[in-house]
Amino acid sequence: MHAGLCYSGGKDSTLAALLLDSFYDVTLVAATVGVTDAADHAREAAEAVGFPLVTVELDEAVAHEAVDRMVADGYPRNGIQQVHDHALETVAAGEFEVAGTVETFDAIADGTRRDDRVPTVSRAQAQSIEDRYGVDYLAPLSGFGRSAVDDLVEATLVVETGPSEEIDKGDYEAELRALMAEEHGEEAVDEVFPDHDQTRVVGLRDR
């Protein structure tokens, strides 16, 4: 069975890949709108942990709509959720060249956790994706809280941690930040996005 995992290069999506690896042939998928080199950062992380990675182009109009929504809201939650939903649907519907073979995935997955506020995937949304695209939706970290995830990261991954604007990851936030700065100015980015740390995976711990 072949699973495509939406991948940012951070600790959550990397842990999800490791958990799925015993049961699926896992391919990491970097979803991008092409406004930054986020996909390259995701590829570096994928190589560091030994998984193949493919990229998928998202509809840039969705990203622009998400940016406008975040500016109007004054916070990023709904916009990030909108892009994540679009990414899952794109991966579920797409065909990808993996190891020289064009194929679709039997399952799609992400690194959403039990305690996440955004992005999240409801049971109804998961069932809708499964019914419409004929795939299984998997969330391997959905039973793990923050403390458990932190323990697993400490035991298995080598990570770099720092402020969002300094850590280069292959995630939606980096590209949405760039689009927002371009369209609304850096002041809007500072107002919409709260200060918080991000992680980037740079390797596996010796076990």
SULCORNOR-V178626 format. One record per pair of residues at least 12 apart in sequence whose ideal C-beta (glycine too) atoms are under 10 Angstrom apart, sorted by sequence separation. I is the first residue (numbers start at 1). J is the second residue. D is the distance in whole Angstrom. If there is no record, write none. Layout:
BEGIN
((I & J & D) (I & J & D))
END
This chain:
BEGIN
((5 & 17 & 5) (16 & 28 & 10) (30 & 42 & 4) (43 & 55 & 8) (66 & 78 & 8) (67 & 79 & 6) (69 & 81 & 10) (70 & 82 & 9) (92 & 104 & 9) (125 & 137 & 8) (126 & 138 & 9) (165 & 177 & 8) (177 & 189 & 5) (180 & 192 & 7) (3 & 16 & 10) (29 & 42 & 9) (30 & 43 & 7) (42 & 55 & 8) (66 & 79 & 4) (69 & 82 & 7) (70 & 83 & 10) (91 & 104 & 10) (92 & 105 & 7) (126 & 139 & 8) (164 & 177 & 7) (176 & 189 & 9) (180 & 193 & 8) (3 & 17 & 9) (14 & 28 & 9) (28 & 42 & 7) (39 & 53 & 8) (65 & 79 & 8) (66 & 80 & 7) (91 & 105 & 7) (94 & 108 & 10) (123 & 137 & 10) (5 & 20 & 7) (13 & 28 & 8) (28 & 43 & 9) (30 & 45 & 9) (39 & 54 & 10) (40 & 55 & 9) (66 & 81 & 9) (67 & 82 & 10) (92 & 107 & 9) (93 & 108 & 10) (177 & 192 & 9) (5 & 21 & 10) (13 & 29 & 10) (30 & 46 & 8) (39 & 55 & 5) (63 & 79 & 9) (66 & 82 & 5) (67 & 83 & 9) (92 & 108 & 5) (121 & 137 & 7) (126 & 142 & 10) (176 & 192 & 9) (177 & 193 & 7) (3 & 20 & 6) (13 & 30 & 10) (28 & 45 & 8) (29 & 46 & 10) (38 & 55 & 10) (39 & 56 & 9) (62 & 79 & 10) (65 & 82 & 7) (66 & 83 & 5) (91 & 108 & 5) (176 & 193 & 9) (3 & 21 & 9) (28 & 46 & 5) (39 & 57 & 9) (65 & 83 & 9) (66 & 84 & 10) (90 & 108 & 10) (91 & 109 & 9) (108 & 126 & 10) (121 & 139 & 6) (1 & 20 & 10) (5 & 24 & 9) (7 & 26 & 9) (9 & 28 & 9) (27 & 46 & 9) (63 & 82 & 9) (66 & 85 & 10) (89 & 108 & 9) (91 & 110 & 9) (120 & 139 & 9) (3 & 23 & 8) (4 & 24 & 9) (7 & 27 & 9) (8 & 28 & 9) (62 & 82 & 7) (63 & 83 & 6) (66 & 86 & 8) (88 & 108 & 6) (173 & 193 & 7) (3 & 24 & 4) (4 & 25 & 10) (5 & 26 & 6) (7 & 28 & 4) (9 & 30 & 8) (28 & 49 & 9) (34 & 55 & 9) (62 & 83 & 6) (65 & 86 & 10) (87 & 108 & 10) (88 & 109 & 9) (108 & 129 & 7) (121 & 142 & 9) (165 & 186 & 10) (1 & 23 & 7) (2 & 24 & 7) (3 & 25 & 7) (4 & 26 & 8) (5 & 27 & 7) (6 & 28 & 8) (7 & 29 & 6) (8 & 30 & 8) (88 & 110 & 7) (108 & 130 & 9) (120 & 142 & 9) (1 & 24 & 5) (2 & 25 & 5) (3 & 26 & 5) (4 & 27 & 5) (5 & 28 & 5) (6 & 29 & 6) (7 & 30 & 6) (8 & 31 & 9) (28 & 51 & 5) (29 & 52 & 10) (30 & 53 & 6) (32 & 55 & 6) (34 & 57 & 6) (62 & 85 & 9) (63 & 86 & 8) (87 & 110 & 8) (107 & 130 & 9) (116 & 139 & 10) (173 & 196 & 10) (1 & 25 & 7) (2 & 26 & 8) (3 & 27 & 7) (4 & 28 & 8) (5 & 29 & 6) (6 & 30 & 8) (7 & 31 & 8) (27 & 51 & 7) (28 & 52 & 7) (29 & 53 & 7) (30 & 54 & 7) (31 & 55 & 8) (32 & 56 & 7) (33 & 57 & 7) (34 & 58 & 9) (59 & 83 & 10) (62 & 86 & 5) (165 & 189 & 8) (174 & 198 & 9) (1 & 26 & 10) (2 & 27 & 7) (3 & 28 & 10) (4 & 29 & 5) (6 & 31 & 6) (26 & 51 & 6) (27 & 52 & 5) (28 & 53 & 4) (29 & 54 & 6) (30 & 55 & 5) (31 & 56 & 5) (32 & 57 & 6) (33 & 58 & 5) (35 & 60 & 8) (58 & 83 & 7) (61 & 86 & 10) (62 & 87 & 9) (108 & 133 & 8) (114 & 139 & 9) (116 & 141 & 9) (164 & 189 & 10) (165 & 190 & 10) (173 & 198 & 8) (3 & 29 & 10) (25 & 51 & 10) (26 & 52 & 8) (27 & 53 & 7) (28 & 54 & 8) (29 & 55 & 7) (30 & 56 & 7) (31 & 57 & 8) (32 & 58 & 7) (33 & 59 & 8) (34 & 60 & 7) (84 & 110 & 7) (109 & 135 & 10) (113 & 139 & 8) (115 & 141 & 10) (116 & 142 & 9) (25 & 52 & 9) (27 & 54 & 6) (28 & 55 & 10) (29 & 56 & 6) (31 & 58 & 5) (33 & 60 & 5) (59 & 86 & 7) (62 & 89 & 10) (108 & 135 & 5) (109 & 136 & 9) (110 & 137 & 8) (112 & 139 & 5) (113 & 140 & 10) (114 & 141 & 7) (115 & 142 & 10) (171 & 198 & 8) (21 & 49 & 10) (32 & 60 & 10) (33 & 61 & 9) (35 & 63 & 8) (58 & 86 & 6) (62 & 90 & 9) (84 & 112 & 8) (105 & 133 & 9) (106 & 134 & 9) (107 & 135 & 6) (108 & 136 & 8) (109 & 137 & 7) (110 & 138 & 8) (111 & 139 & 8) (112 & 140 & 9) (113 & 141 & 5) (114 & 142 & 6) (165 & 193 & 9) (9 & 38 & 8) (13 & 42 & 9) (17 & 46 & 9) (21 & 50 & 9) (33 & 62 & 8) (34 & 63 & 9) (35 & 64 & 10) (58 & 87 & 6) (104 & 133 & 9) (106 & 135 & 6) (107 & 136 & 4) (108 & 137 & 6) (109 & 138 & 4) (110 & 139 & 6) (111 & 140 & 8) (112 & 141 & 7) (113 & 142 & 7) (114 & 143 & 6) (115 & 144 & 8) (164 & 193 & 7) (169 & 198 & 6) (171 & 200 & 10) (8 & 38 & 8) (9 & 39 & 10) (21 & 51 & 8) (33 & 63 & 4) (104 & 134 & 8) (105 & 135 & 6) (106 & 136 & 7) (107 & 137 & 7) (108 & 138 & 7) (109 & 139 & 7) (110 & 140 & 9) (111 & 141 & 6) (112 & 142 & 6) (113 & 143 & 9) (114 & 144 & 6) (115 & 145 & 5) (116 & 146 & 9) (164 & 194 & 9) (165 & 195 & 9) (167 & 197 & 8) (168 & 198 & 9) (169 & 199 & 8) (170 & 200 & 9) (9 & 40 & 10) (10 & 41 & 10) (14 & 45 & 7) (18 & 49 & 8) (20 & 51 & 10) (32 & 63 & 9) (33 & 64 & 9) (56 & 87 & 8) (58 & 89 & 10) (59 & 90 & 8) (88 & 119 & 9) (104 & 135 & 8) (105 & 136 & 9) (107 & 138 & 5) (109 & 140 & 7) (110 & 141 & 9) (111 & 142 & 10) (113 & 144 & 6) (114 & 145 & 5) (115 & 146 & 5) (164 & 195 & 8) (166 & 197 & 9) (167 & 198 & 4) (169 & 200 & 5) (7 & 39 & 10) (9 & 41 & 5) (10 & 42 & 9) (13 & 45 & 9) (14 & 46 & 9) (17 & 49 & 7) (18 & 50 & 10) (58 & 90 & 6) (87 & 119 & 9) (109 & 141 & 9) (110 & 142 & 10) (113 & 145 & 7) (114 & 146 & 9) (115 & 147 & 9) (163 & 195 & 7) (164 & 196 & 6) (166 & 198 & 8) (167 & 199 & 7) (168 & 200 & 7) (169 & 201 & 9) (8 & 41 & 9) (9 & 42 & 4) (13 & 46 & 10) (17 & 50 & 9) (18 & 51 & 9) (33 & 66 & 10) (57 & 90 & 8) (58 & 91 & 10) (88 & 121 & 7) (113 & 146 & 7) (115 & 148 & 10) (163 & 196 & 8) (164 & 197 & 7) (165 & 198 & 9) (167 & 200 & 5) (8 & 42 & 6) (9 & 43 & 8) (11 & 45 & 10) (14 & 48 & 9) (17 & 51 & 6) (56 & 90 & 6) (84 & 118 & 8) (85 & 119 & 8) (114 & 148 & 9) (115 & 149 & 9) (163 & 197 & 6) (164 & 198 & 5) (166 & 200 & 10) (7 & 42 & 6) (9 & 44 & 7) (10 & 45 & 8) (14 & 49 & 6) (56 & 91 & 6) (84 & 119 & 4) (85 & 120 & 10) (113 & 148 & 9) (114 & 149 & 9) (162 & 197 & 6) (163 & 198 & 7) (6 & 42 & 10) (7 & 43 & 9) (9 & 45 & 3) (81 & 117 & 9) (83 & 119 & 8) (84 & 120 & 9) (85 & 121 & 8) (89 & 125 & 10) (93 & 129 & 9) (113 & 149 & 6) (161 & 197 & 5) (162 & 198 & 7) (8 & 45 & 8) (9 & 46 & 7) (14 & 51 & 9) (54 & 91 & 10) (56 & 93 & 10) (57 & 94 & 10) (80 & 117 & 10) (81 & 118 & 5) (82 & 119 & 9) (84 & 121 & 8) (88 & 125 & 8) (92 & 129 & 5) (161 & 198 & 7) (162 & 199 & 8) (7 & 45 & 8) (56 & 94 & 6) (80 & 118 & 5) (81 & 119 & 5) (88 & 126 & 9) (91 & 129 & 10) (92 & 130 & 9) (111 & 149 & 9) (160 & 198 & 9) (161 & 199 & 5) (162 & 200 & 8) (7 & 46 & 7) (9 & 48 & 9) (79 & 118 & 9) (80 & 119 & 6) (81 & 120 & 7) (89 & 128 & 10) (93 & 132 & 8) (94 & 133 & 10) (159 & 198 & 10) (160 & 199 & 7) (161 & 200 & 8) (9 & 49 & 9) (54 & 94 & 9) (56 & 96 & 7) (77 & 117 & 7) (78 & 118 & 8) (81 & 121 & 9) (85 & 125 & 7) (89 & 129 & 7) (92 & 132 & 8) (93 & 133 & 6) (159 & 199 & 5) (160 & 200 & 5) (5 & 46 & 10) (55 & 96 & 9) (77 & 118 & 5) (88 & 129 & 6) (92 & 133 & 4) (159 & 200 & 6) (160 & 201 & 8) (7 & 49 & 10) (54 & 96 & 5) (76 & 118 & 8) (77 & 119 & 9) (91 & 133 & 9) (92 & 134 & 9) (93 & 135 & 9) (157 & 199 & 9) (159 & 201 & 5) (160 & 202 & 6) (54 & 97 & 7) (75 & 118 & 10) (77 & 120 & 10) (89 & 132 & 8) (92 & 135 & 5) (158 & 201 & 7) (159 & 202 & 7) (7 & 51 & 8) (9 & 53 & 9) (52 & 96 & 10) (54 & 98 & 6) (85 & 129 & 9) (89 & 133 & 8) (91 & 135 & 9) (92 & 136 & 10) (157 & 201 & 5) (158 & 202 & 5) (159 & 203 & 9) (53 & 98 & 10) (88 & 133 & 9) (92 & 137 & 8) (156 & 201 & 10) (157 & 202 & 8) (158 & 203 & 4) (5 & 51 & 8) (7 & 53 & 7) (52 & 98 & 6) (153 & 199 & 8) (157 & 203 & 7) (158 & 204 & 7) (159 & 205 & 10) (7 & 54 & 10) (52 & 99 & 7) (88 & 135 & 10) (157 & 204 & 6) (158 & 205 & 6) (5 & 53 & 10) (7 & 55 & 10) (153 & 201 & 9) (156 & 204 & 6) (157 & 205 & 6) (158 & 206 & 10) (88 & 137 & 8) (156 & 205 & 6) (4 & 54 & 8) (6 & 56 & 9) (33 & 83 & 8) (155 & 205 & 7) (154 & 205 & 8) (156 & 207 & 7) (4 & 56 & 9) (31 & 83 & 8) (153 & 205 & 9) (155 & 207 & 8) (31 & 84 & 9) (33 & 86 & 10) (119 & 172 & 8) (31 & 86 & 8) (32 & 87 & 9) (31 & 87 & 4) (30 & 87 & 10) (31 & 88 & 9) (29 & 87 & 8) (29 & 88 & 10) (31 & 90 & 7) (31 & 91 & 7) (29 & 90 & 9) (29 & 91 & 5) (31 & 94 & 10) (27 & 91 & 10) (29 & 94 & 8) (29 & 96 & 7) (27 & 96 & 7) (29 & 98 & 10) (27 & 98 & 5) (27 & 99 & 9) (25 & 98 & 9) (25 & 99 & 10) (27 & 103 & 9) (29 & 105 & 8) (6 & 84 & 8) (27 & 105 & 7) (26 & 105 & 10) (29 & 108 & 8) (25 & 105 & 10) (29 & 109 & 9) (6 & 87 & 6) (24 & 105 & 9) (25 & 106 & 9) (26 & 107 & 9) (28 & 109 & 10) (29 & 110 & 10) (6 & 88 & 7) (24 & 106 & 8) (24 & 107 & 6) (26 & 109 & 8) (4 & 88 & 10) (6 & 90 & 9) (23 & 107 & 9) (6 & 91 & 6) (24 & 109 & 8) (87 & 172 & 7) (5 & 91 & 9) (86 & 172 & 9) (4 & 91 & 5) (20 & 107 & 8) (84 & 171 & 10) (4 & 92 & 8) (83 & 171 & 10) (84 & 172 & 7) (20 & 109 & 6) (83 & 172 & 5) (4 & 94 & 8) (19 & 109 & 9) (82 & 172 & 10) (83 & 173 & 9) (80 & 171 & 9) (81 & 172 & 10) (4 & 96 & 7) (17 & 109 & 8) (19 & 111 & 10) (80 & 172 & 6) (83 & 175 & 8) (16 & 109 & 6) (79 & 172 & 9) (80 & 173 & 7) (83 & 176 & 7) (2 & 96 & 9) (4 & 98 & 9) (16 & 110 & 7) (17 & 111 & 8) (79 & 173 & 10) (82 & 176 & 10) (16 & 111 & 4) (2 & 98 & 8) (13 & 109 & 9) (15 & 111 & 7) (16 & 112 & 8) (76 & 172 & 10) (80 & 176 & 7) (13 & 110 & 7) (14 & 111 & 8) (16 & 113 & 9) (76 & 173 & 7) (79 & 176 & 6) (12 & 110 & 9) (13 & 111 & 4) (15 & 113 & 9) (2 & 101 & 10) (4 & 103 & 10) (12 & 111 & 4) (13 & 112 & 9) (4 & 104 & 9) (5 & 105 & 9) (11 & 111 & 8) (12 & 112 & 8) (76 & 176 & 7) (2 & 103 & 7) (4 & 105 & 4) (10 & 111 & 7) (12 & 113 & 6) (76 & 177 & 9) (79 & 180 & 9) (2 & 104 & 8) (3 & 105 & 6) (4 & 106 & 9) (5 & 107 & 9) (6 & 108 & 7) (7 & 109 & 9) (8 & 110 & 9) (2 & 105 & 5) (3 & 106 & 7) (4 & 107 & 7) (5 & 108 & 8) (6 & 109 & 7) (7 & 110 & 9) (8 & 111 & 7) (1 & 105 & 9) (2 & 106 & 5) (3 & 107 & 4) (4 & 108 & 5) (5 & 109 & 4) (6 & 110 & 5) (7 & 111 & 8) (12 & 116 & 8) (76 & 180 & 9) (1 & 106 & 5) (2 & 107 & 7) (3 & 108 & 7) (4 & 109 & 7) (5 & 110 & 7) (6 & 111 & 7) (1 & 107 & 6) (3 & 109 & 5) (4 & 110 & 10) (5 & 111 & 8) (6 & 112 & 9) (66 & 172 & 8) (70 & 176 & 7) (49 & 156 & 9) (70 & 177 & 10) (49 & 157 & 8) (67 & 175 & 10) (48 & 157 & 9) (49 & 158 & 9) (63 & 172 & 8) (66 & 175 & 10) (67 & 176 & 6) (70 & 179 & 10) (71 & 180 & 7) (48 & 158 & 8) (66 & 176 & 6) (67 & 177 & 9) (70 & 180 & 7) (67 & 178 & 10) (68 & 179 & 10) (24 & 136 & 10) (45 & 157 & 10) (63 & 175 & 7) (64 & 176 & 10) (67 & 179 & 5) (68 & 180 & 9) (71 & 183 & 8) (6 & 119 & 9) (63 & 176 & 6) (66 & 179 & 8) (67 & 180 & 5) (71 & 184 & 5) (76 & 189 & 10) (79 & 192 & 8) (80 & 193 & 10) (24 & 138 & 8) (45 & 159 & 10) (58 & 172 & 9) (66 & 180 & 9) (67 & 181 & 10) (70 & 184 & 9) (71 & 185 & 10) (74 & 188 & 10) (23 & 138 & 9) (55 & 170 & 9) (60 & 175 & 10) (63 & 178 & 10) (64 & 179 & 7) (67 & 182 & 9) (68 & 183 & 8) (24 & 140 & 10) (63 & 179 & 6) (64 & 180 & 10) (67 & 183 & 6) (68 & 184 & 9) (75 & 191 & 9) (76 & 192 & 6) (23 & 140 & 10) (53 & 170 & 9) (58 & 175 & 9) (63 & 180 & 10) (67 & 184 & 7) (71 & 188 & 6) (74 & 191 & 7) (75 & 192 & 6) (76 & 193 & 6) (20 & 138 & 7) (70 & 188 & 9) (71 & 189 & 9) (74 & 192 & 6) (75 & 193 & 8) (76 & 194 & 8) (19 & 138 & 9) (21 & 140 & 10) (60 & 179 & 9) (64 & 183 & 7) (70 & 189 & 10) (73 & 192 & 8) (75 & 194 & 8) (20 & 140 & 6) (71 & 191 & 8) (72 & 192 & 10) (19 & 140 & 4) (67 & 188 & 9) (70 & 191 & 10) (71 & 192 & 6) (16 & 138 & 8) (18 & 140 & 9) (19 & 141 & 7) (67 & 189 & 10) (70 & 192 & 5) (16 & 139 & 8) (17 & 140 & 9) (45 & 168 & 10) (70 & 193 & 8) (16 & 140 & 5) (44 & 168 & 9) (45 & 169 & 8) (46 & 170 & 9) (15 & 140 & 8) (16 & 141 & 5) (19 & 144 & 9) (44 & 169 & 10) (45 & 170 & 7) (67 & 192 & 9) (15 & 141 & 6) (16 & 142 & 10) (41 & 167 & 9) (42 & 168 & 10) (44 & 170 & 8) (13 & 140 & 10) (41 & 168 & 5) (42 & 169 & 7) (43 & 170 & 7) (12 & 140 & 10) (13 & 141 & 9) (16 & 144 & 10) (40 & 168 & 9) (41 & 169 & 6) (42 & 170 & 3) (12 & 141 & 6) (15 & 144 & 8) (41 & 170 & 5) (42 & 171 & 8) (11 & 141 & 10) (38 & 168 & 8) (40 & 170 & 7) (41 & 171 & 9) (4 & 135 & 9) (37 & 168 & 8) (38 & 169 & 7) (39 & 170 & 6) (3 & 135 & 9) (12 & 144 & 9) (36 & 168 & 9) (38 & 170 & 4) (3 & 136 & 8) (5 & 138 & 8) (15 & 148 & 10) (19 & 152 & 9) (37 & 170 & 9) (38 & 171 & 7) (41 & 174 & 8) (4 & 138 & 10) (15 & 149 & 7) (18 & 152 & 8) (36 & 170 & 9) (38 & 172 & 8) (1 & 136 & 8) (3 & 138 & 7) (5 & 140 & 9) (38 & 173 & 9) (38 & 174 & 5) (39 & 175 & 9) (3 & 140 & 10) (12 & 149 & 7) (15 & 152 & 6) (37 & 174 & 9) (38 & 175 & 6) (11 & 149 & 7) (15 & 153 & 7) (18 & 156 & 7) (32 & 170 & 7) (36 & 174 & 6) (37 & 175 & 10) (11 & 150 & 9) (14 & 153 & 8) (18 & 157 & 8) (31 & 170 & 9) (32 & 171 & 10) (33 & 172 & 9) (35 & 174 & 9) (36 & 175 & 5) (12 & 152 & 10) (30 & 170 & 5) (31 & 171 & 9) (32 & 172 & 9) (35 & 175 & 5) (36 & 176 & 10) (38 & 178 & 9) (11 & 152 & 9) (12 & 153 & 9) (15 & 156 & 7) (30 & 171 & 9) (31 & 172 & 7) (34 & 175 & 8) (35 & 176 & 9) (36 & 177 & 9) (11 & 153 & 5) (14 & 156 & 9) (15 & 157 & 7) (28 & 170 & 9) (32 & 174 & 10) (33 & 175 & 5) (35 & 177 & 10) (36 & 178 & 5) (10 & 153 & 10) (11 & 154 & 10) (14 & 157 & 6) (32 & 175 & 7) (33 & 176 & 9) (35 & 178 & 5) (36 & 179 & 9) (31 & 175 & 9) (35 & 179 & 6) (11 & 156 & 9) (14 & 159 & 9) (33 & 178 & 9) (11 & 157 & 6) (33 & 179 & 8) (10 & 157 & 10) (35 & 182 & 8) (11 & 159 & 6) (10 & 159 & 8) (9 & 159 & 10) (11 & 161 & 9) (48 & 200 & 9) (49 & 201 & 6) (48 & 201 & 6) (49 & 202 & 9) (50 & 203 & 10) (48 & 202 & 6) (49 & 203 & 7) (50 & 204 & 7) (45 & 200 & 6) (46 & 201 & 9) (48 & 203 & 5) (49 & 204 & 6) (13 & 169 & 10) (44 & 200 & 9) (45 & 201 & 5) (47 & 203 & 10) (48 & 204 & 7) (10 & 167 & 9) (13 & 170 & 9) (44 & 201 & 9) (45 & 202 & 7) (9 & 167 & 9) (13 & 171 & 8) (42 & 200 & 10) (44 & 202 & 8) (45 & 203 & 9) (9 & 168 & 8) (10 & 169 & 6) (41 & 200 & 7) (42 & 201 & 10) (9 & 169 & 5) (10 & 170 & 9) (8 & 169 & 5) (9 & 170 & 5) (10 & 171 & 7) (7 & 169 & 10) (8 & 170 & 5) (9 & 171 & 7) (7 & 170 & 7) (8 & 171 & 4) (7 & 171 & 9) (8 & 172 & 8) (6 & 171 & 9) (8 & 173 & 9) (6 & 172 & 9) (8 & 174 & 9) (17 & 201 & 10) (14 & 199 & 9) (14 & 200 & 10) (15 & 201 & 9) (18 & 204 & 8) (11 & 198 & 9) (12 & 199 & 8) (14 & 201 & 5) (10 & 198 & 7) (11 & 199 & 5) (13 & 201 & 9) (9 & 198 & 10) (10 & 199 & 5) (11 & 200 & 8) (12 & 201 & 10) (8 & 198 & 9) (9 & 199 & 9) (10 & 200 & 6) (11 & 201 & 6) (14 & 204 & 9) (8 & 199 & 9) (9 & 200 & 6) (10 & 201 & 7) (8 & 200 & 9) (9 & 201 & 6) (8 & 201 & 9) (9 & 202 & 9) (7 & 201 & 10))
END
